[in-house]
Amino acid sequence: MENFQNKTAVITGAGSGMGRYLSVLLAKAGCNVAICDIDEDSLVKTSEMISQYNVASSQHVVDIGNKEKIDEFYENVMAHHESVDLVFNNAGITVVSDFENLEEKDWDRVIDINFHGVINISRKFLPHLRSRPEGALINTSSIFGMVAVPNQSVYHAAKFAVRGFTESLAKEMKDTNLQVHSVHPGHIGTNILAKAKRIRSGNDQVASGLVSLNSEMTDKEEGEIFRDNGMHPSRAAKIILEGVIRKNSRILVGLDAKVMDLTQRLFPNHYQKLWPLVLVPVFAFRRNLRKPLPGIAQES
Ligand SMILES: NC(=O)c1ccc[n+]([C@@H]2O[C@H](COP(=O)([O-])OP(=O)(O)OC[C@H]3O[C@@H](n4cnc5c(N)ncnc54)[C@H](O)[C@@H]3O)[C@@H](O)[C@H]2O)c1
């Protein structure tokens, strides 16, 4: 795929973070967008941001973790746009808890959204994407689909699974019209942790290696520090779209993601111990990347 002009993209989780800026950058590039989120208010704000670009857009309030709603979502998108060229399975949540204290309903909810949501939407849109002259399926895993830390077992289970699914499908689709990408962001400054359910059980290490959080902090403080210290999601979205144009099947977002990937290859048993050493210079370098990209619609 050489550019996004006059194509149509579906973006899930478009009300916030990377999904919002994927939608803005795609619209800026002349791509029509079908934006989806479970949160209607945030979707309206994204819709306002893309209204300055001269593209067709539609808004879809959908819980992608509810399998029953995926057929209707597909039909609604098709009724608005007739055809779709790109699908970004971006929506995701996390719950921070050790496994022993994680309730089954929270486990199921994360798996339903982060894994089954990706599978069900991929399954539904795949025949149509295959019928297009060129199509792209872009599934967001995480660097946490490659390395593991404590208190994120369900998130890892889903994100490792998304990577496995996506890499297998990419091989099946080799030499076809469909490019398939798995996306592995490092620490991106979004509200994902601020919105996360947090079960405190004494062993409260969270997002270790990505950002300095400690058990003295409140949930709110943790969420704000996470949001304010990561790469701005507009910059992450730009890297993802560049990866699609370059046909990179695996898109690592951020130097921290690249460093973490490398450390787990070199030191599979000890990589997390190395992160405080090797990631400090990366975090210092990242300061410049916390600002939004210039020249695009911004959040008010
Ligand atoms: N922020 C990071 O550091 C980071 C790192 C690696 C991977 N990721 C992944 O990137 C993706 C985007 O995350 P983000 O950081 O931009 O988070 P975010 O919280 O800013 O945005 C996620 C969006 O998904 C929506 N969403 C949640 N559940 C939904 C559902 N059931 N149906 C539809 N929409 C739903 C939310 O309302 C929100 O608007 C997620 O898959 C996340 O796991 C994030």
The ligand as a Tripos MOL2 file, in Angstrom:
@<TRIPOS>MOLECULE
LIG
   44    48     1     0     0
SMALL
NO_CHARGES

@<TRIPOS>ATOM
      1 N1         -0.4350    3.0030   25.9990 N.am      1 LIG1
      2 C1          0.5250    2.0820   25.9370 C.2       1 LIG1
      3 O1          1.6150    2.2540   26.5190 O.2       1 LIG1
      4 C2          0.3180    0.8270   25.1350 C.ar      1 LIG1
      5 C3          1.4260    0.0100   24.9360 C.ar      1 LIG1
      6 C4          1.2680   -1.1570   24.1990 C.ar      1 LIG1
      7 C5          0.0460   -1.4880   23.6370 C.ar      1 LIG1
      8 N2         -1.0250   -0.6750   23.8410 N.ar      1 LIG1
      9 C6         -2.2800   -1.0610   23.2020 C.3       1 LIG1
     10 O2         -2.6490   -0.0360   22.2940 O.3       1 LIG1
     11 C7         -4.0640   -0.0400   22.1040 C.3       1 LIG1
     12 C8         -4.5890    1.3670   22.3050 C.3       1 LIG1
     13 O3         -4.3670    1.7190   23.6530 O.3       1 LIG1
     14 P1         -4.1870    3.2270   24.1750 P.3       1 LIG1
     15 O4         -2.9720    3.2170   25.0180 O.co2     1 LIG1
     16 O5         -4.3210    4.1930   23.0790 O.co2     1 LIG1
     17 O6         -5.4140    3.2660   25.2110 O.3       1 LIG1
     18 P2         -6.6120    4.2800   25.4540 P.3       1 LIG1
     19 O7         -7.2220    3.8310   26.7370 O.co2     1 LIG1
     20 O8         -6.1670    5.6860   25.3440 O.co2     1 LIG1
     21 O9         -7.5890    3.9490   24.2350 O.3       1 LIG1
     22 C9         -8.2610    2.7290   24.1230 C.3       1 LIG1
     23 C10        -9.6510    2.9960   23.5840 C.3       1 LIG1
     24 O10       -10.3140    1.7330   23.4470 O.3       1 LIG1
     25 C11       -11.6590    1.9010   23.8530 C.3       1 LIG1
     26 N3        -12.2550    0.6420   24.2630 N.ar      1 LIG1
     27 C12       -12.0470   -0.0300   25.4170 C.ar      1 LIG1
     28 N4        -12.8250   -1.1030   25.4800 N.ar      1 LIG1
     29 C13       -13.5640   -1.1130   24.3410 C.ar      1 LIG1
     30 C14       -14.5680   -1.9820   23.8440 C.ar      1 LIG1
     31 N5        -14.9770   -3.0430   24.5480 N.pl3     1 LIG1
     32 N6        -15.1160   -1.7050   22.6370 N.ar      1 LIG1
     33 C15       -14.7010   -0.6200   21.9430 C.ar      1 LIG1
     34 N7        -13.7730    0.2430   22.3680 N.ar      1 LIG1
     35 C16       -13.1940   -0.0020   23.5620 C.ar      1 LIG1
     36 C17       -11.5740    2.8880   25.0160 C.3       1 LIG1
     37 O11       -12.8230    3.5040   25.2850 O.3       1 LIG1
     38 C18       -10.5010    3.8540   24.5270 C.3       1 LIG1
     39 O12       -11.0740    4.9320   23.8310 O.3       1 LIG1
     40 C19        -4.6030   -1.0520   23.1150 C.3       1 LIG1
     41 O13        -4.8370   -2.2790   22.4410 O.3       1 LIG1
     42 C20        -3.4670   -1.1970   24.1110 C.3       1 LIG1
     43 O14        -3.5120   -2.4470   24.7610 O.3       1 LIG1
     44 C21        -0.9150    0.4780   24.5740 C.ar      1 LIG1
@<TRIPOS>BOND
     1     1     2 1
     2     2     3 2
     3     2     4 1
     4     4     5 ar
     5     4    44 ar
     6     5     6 ar
     7     6     7 ar
     8     7     8 ar
     9     8     9 1
    10     8    44 ar
    11     9    10 1
    12     9    42 1
    13    10    11 1
    14    11    12 1
    15    11    40 1
    16    12    13 1
    17    13    14 1
    18    14    15 2
    19    14    16 1
    20    14    17 1
    21    17    18 1
    22    18    19 2
    23    18    20 1
    24    18    21 1
    25    21    22 1
    26    22    23 1
    27    23    24 1
    28    23    38 1
    29    24    25 1
    30    25    26 1
    31    25    36 1
    32    26    27 ar
    33    26    35 ar
    34    27    28 ar
    35    28    29 ar
    36    29    30 ar
    37    29    35 ar
    38    30    31 1
    39    30    32 ar
    40    32    33 ar
    41    33    34 ar
    42    34    35 ar
    43    36    37 1
    44    36    38 1
    45    38    39 1
    46    40    41 1
    47    40    42 1
    48    42    43 1
@<TRIPOS>SUBSTRUCTURE
     1 LIG1         1 GROUP 0 **** ****
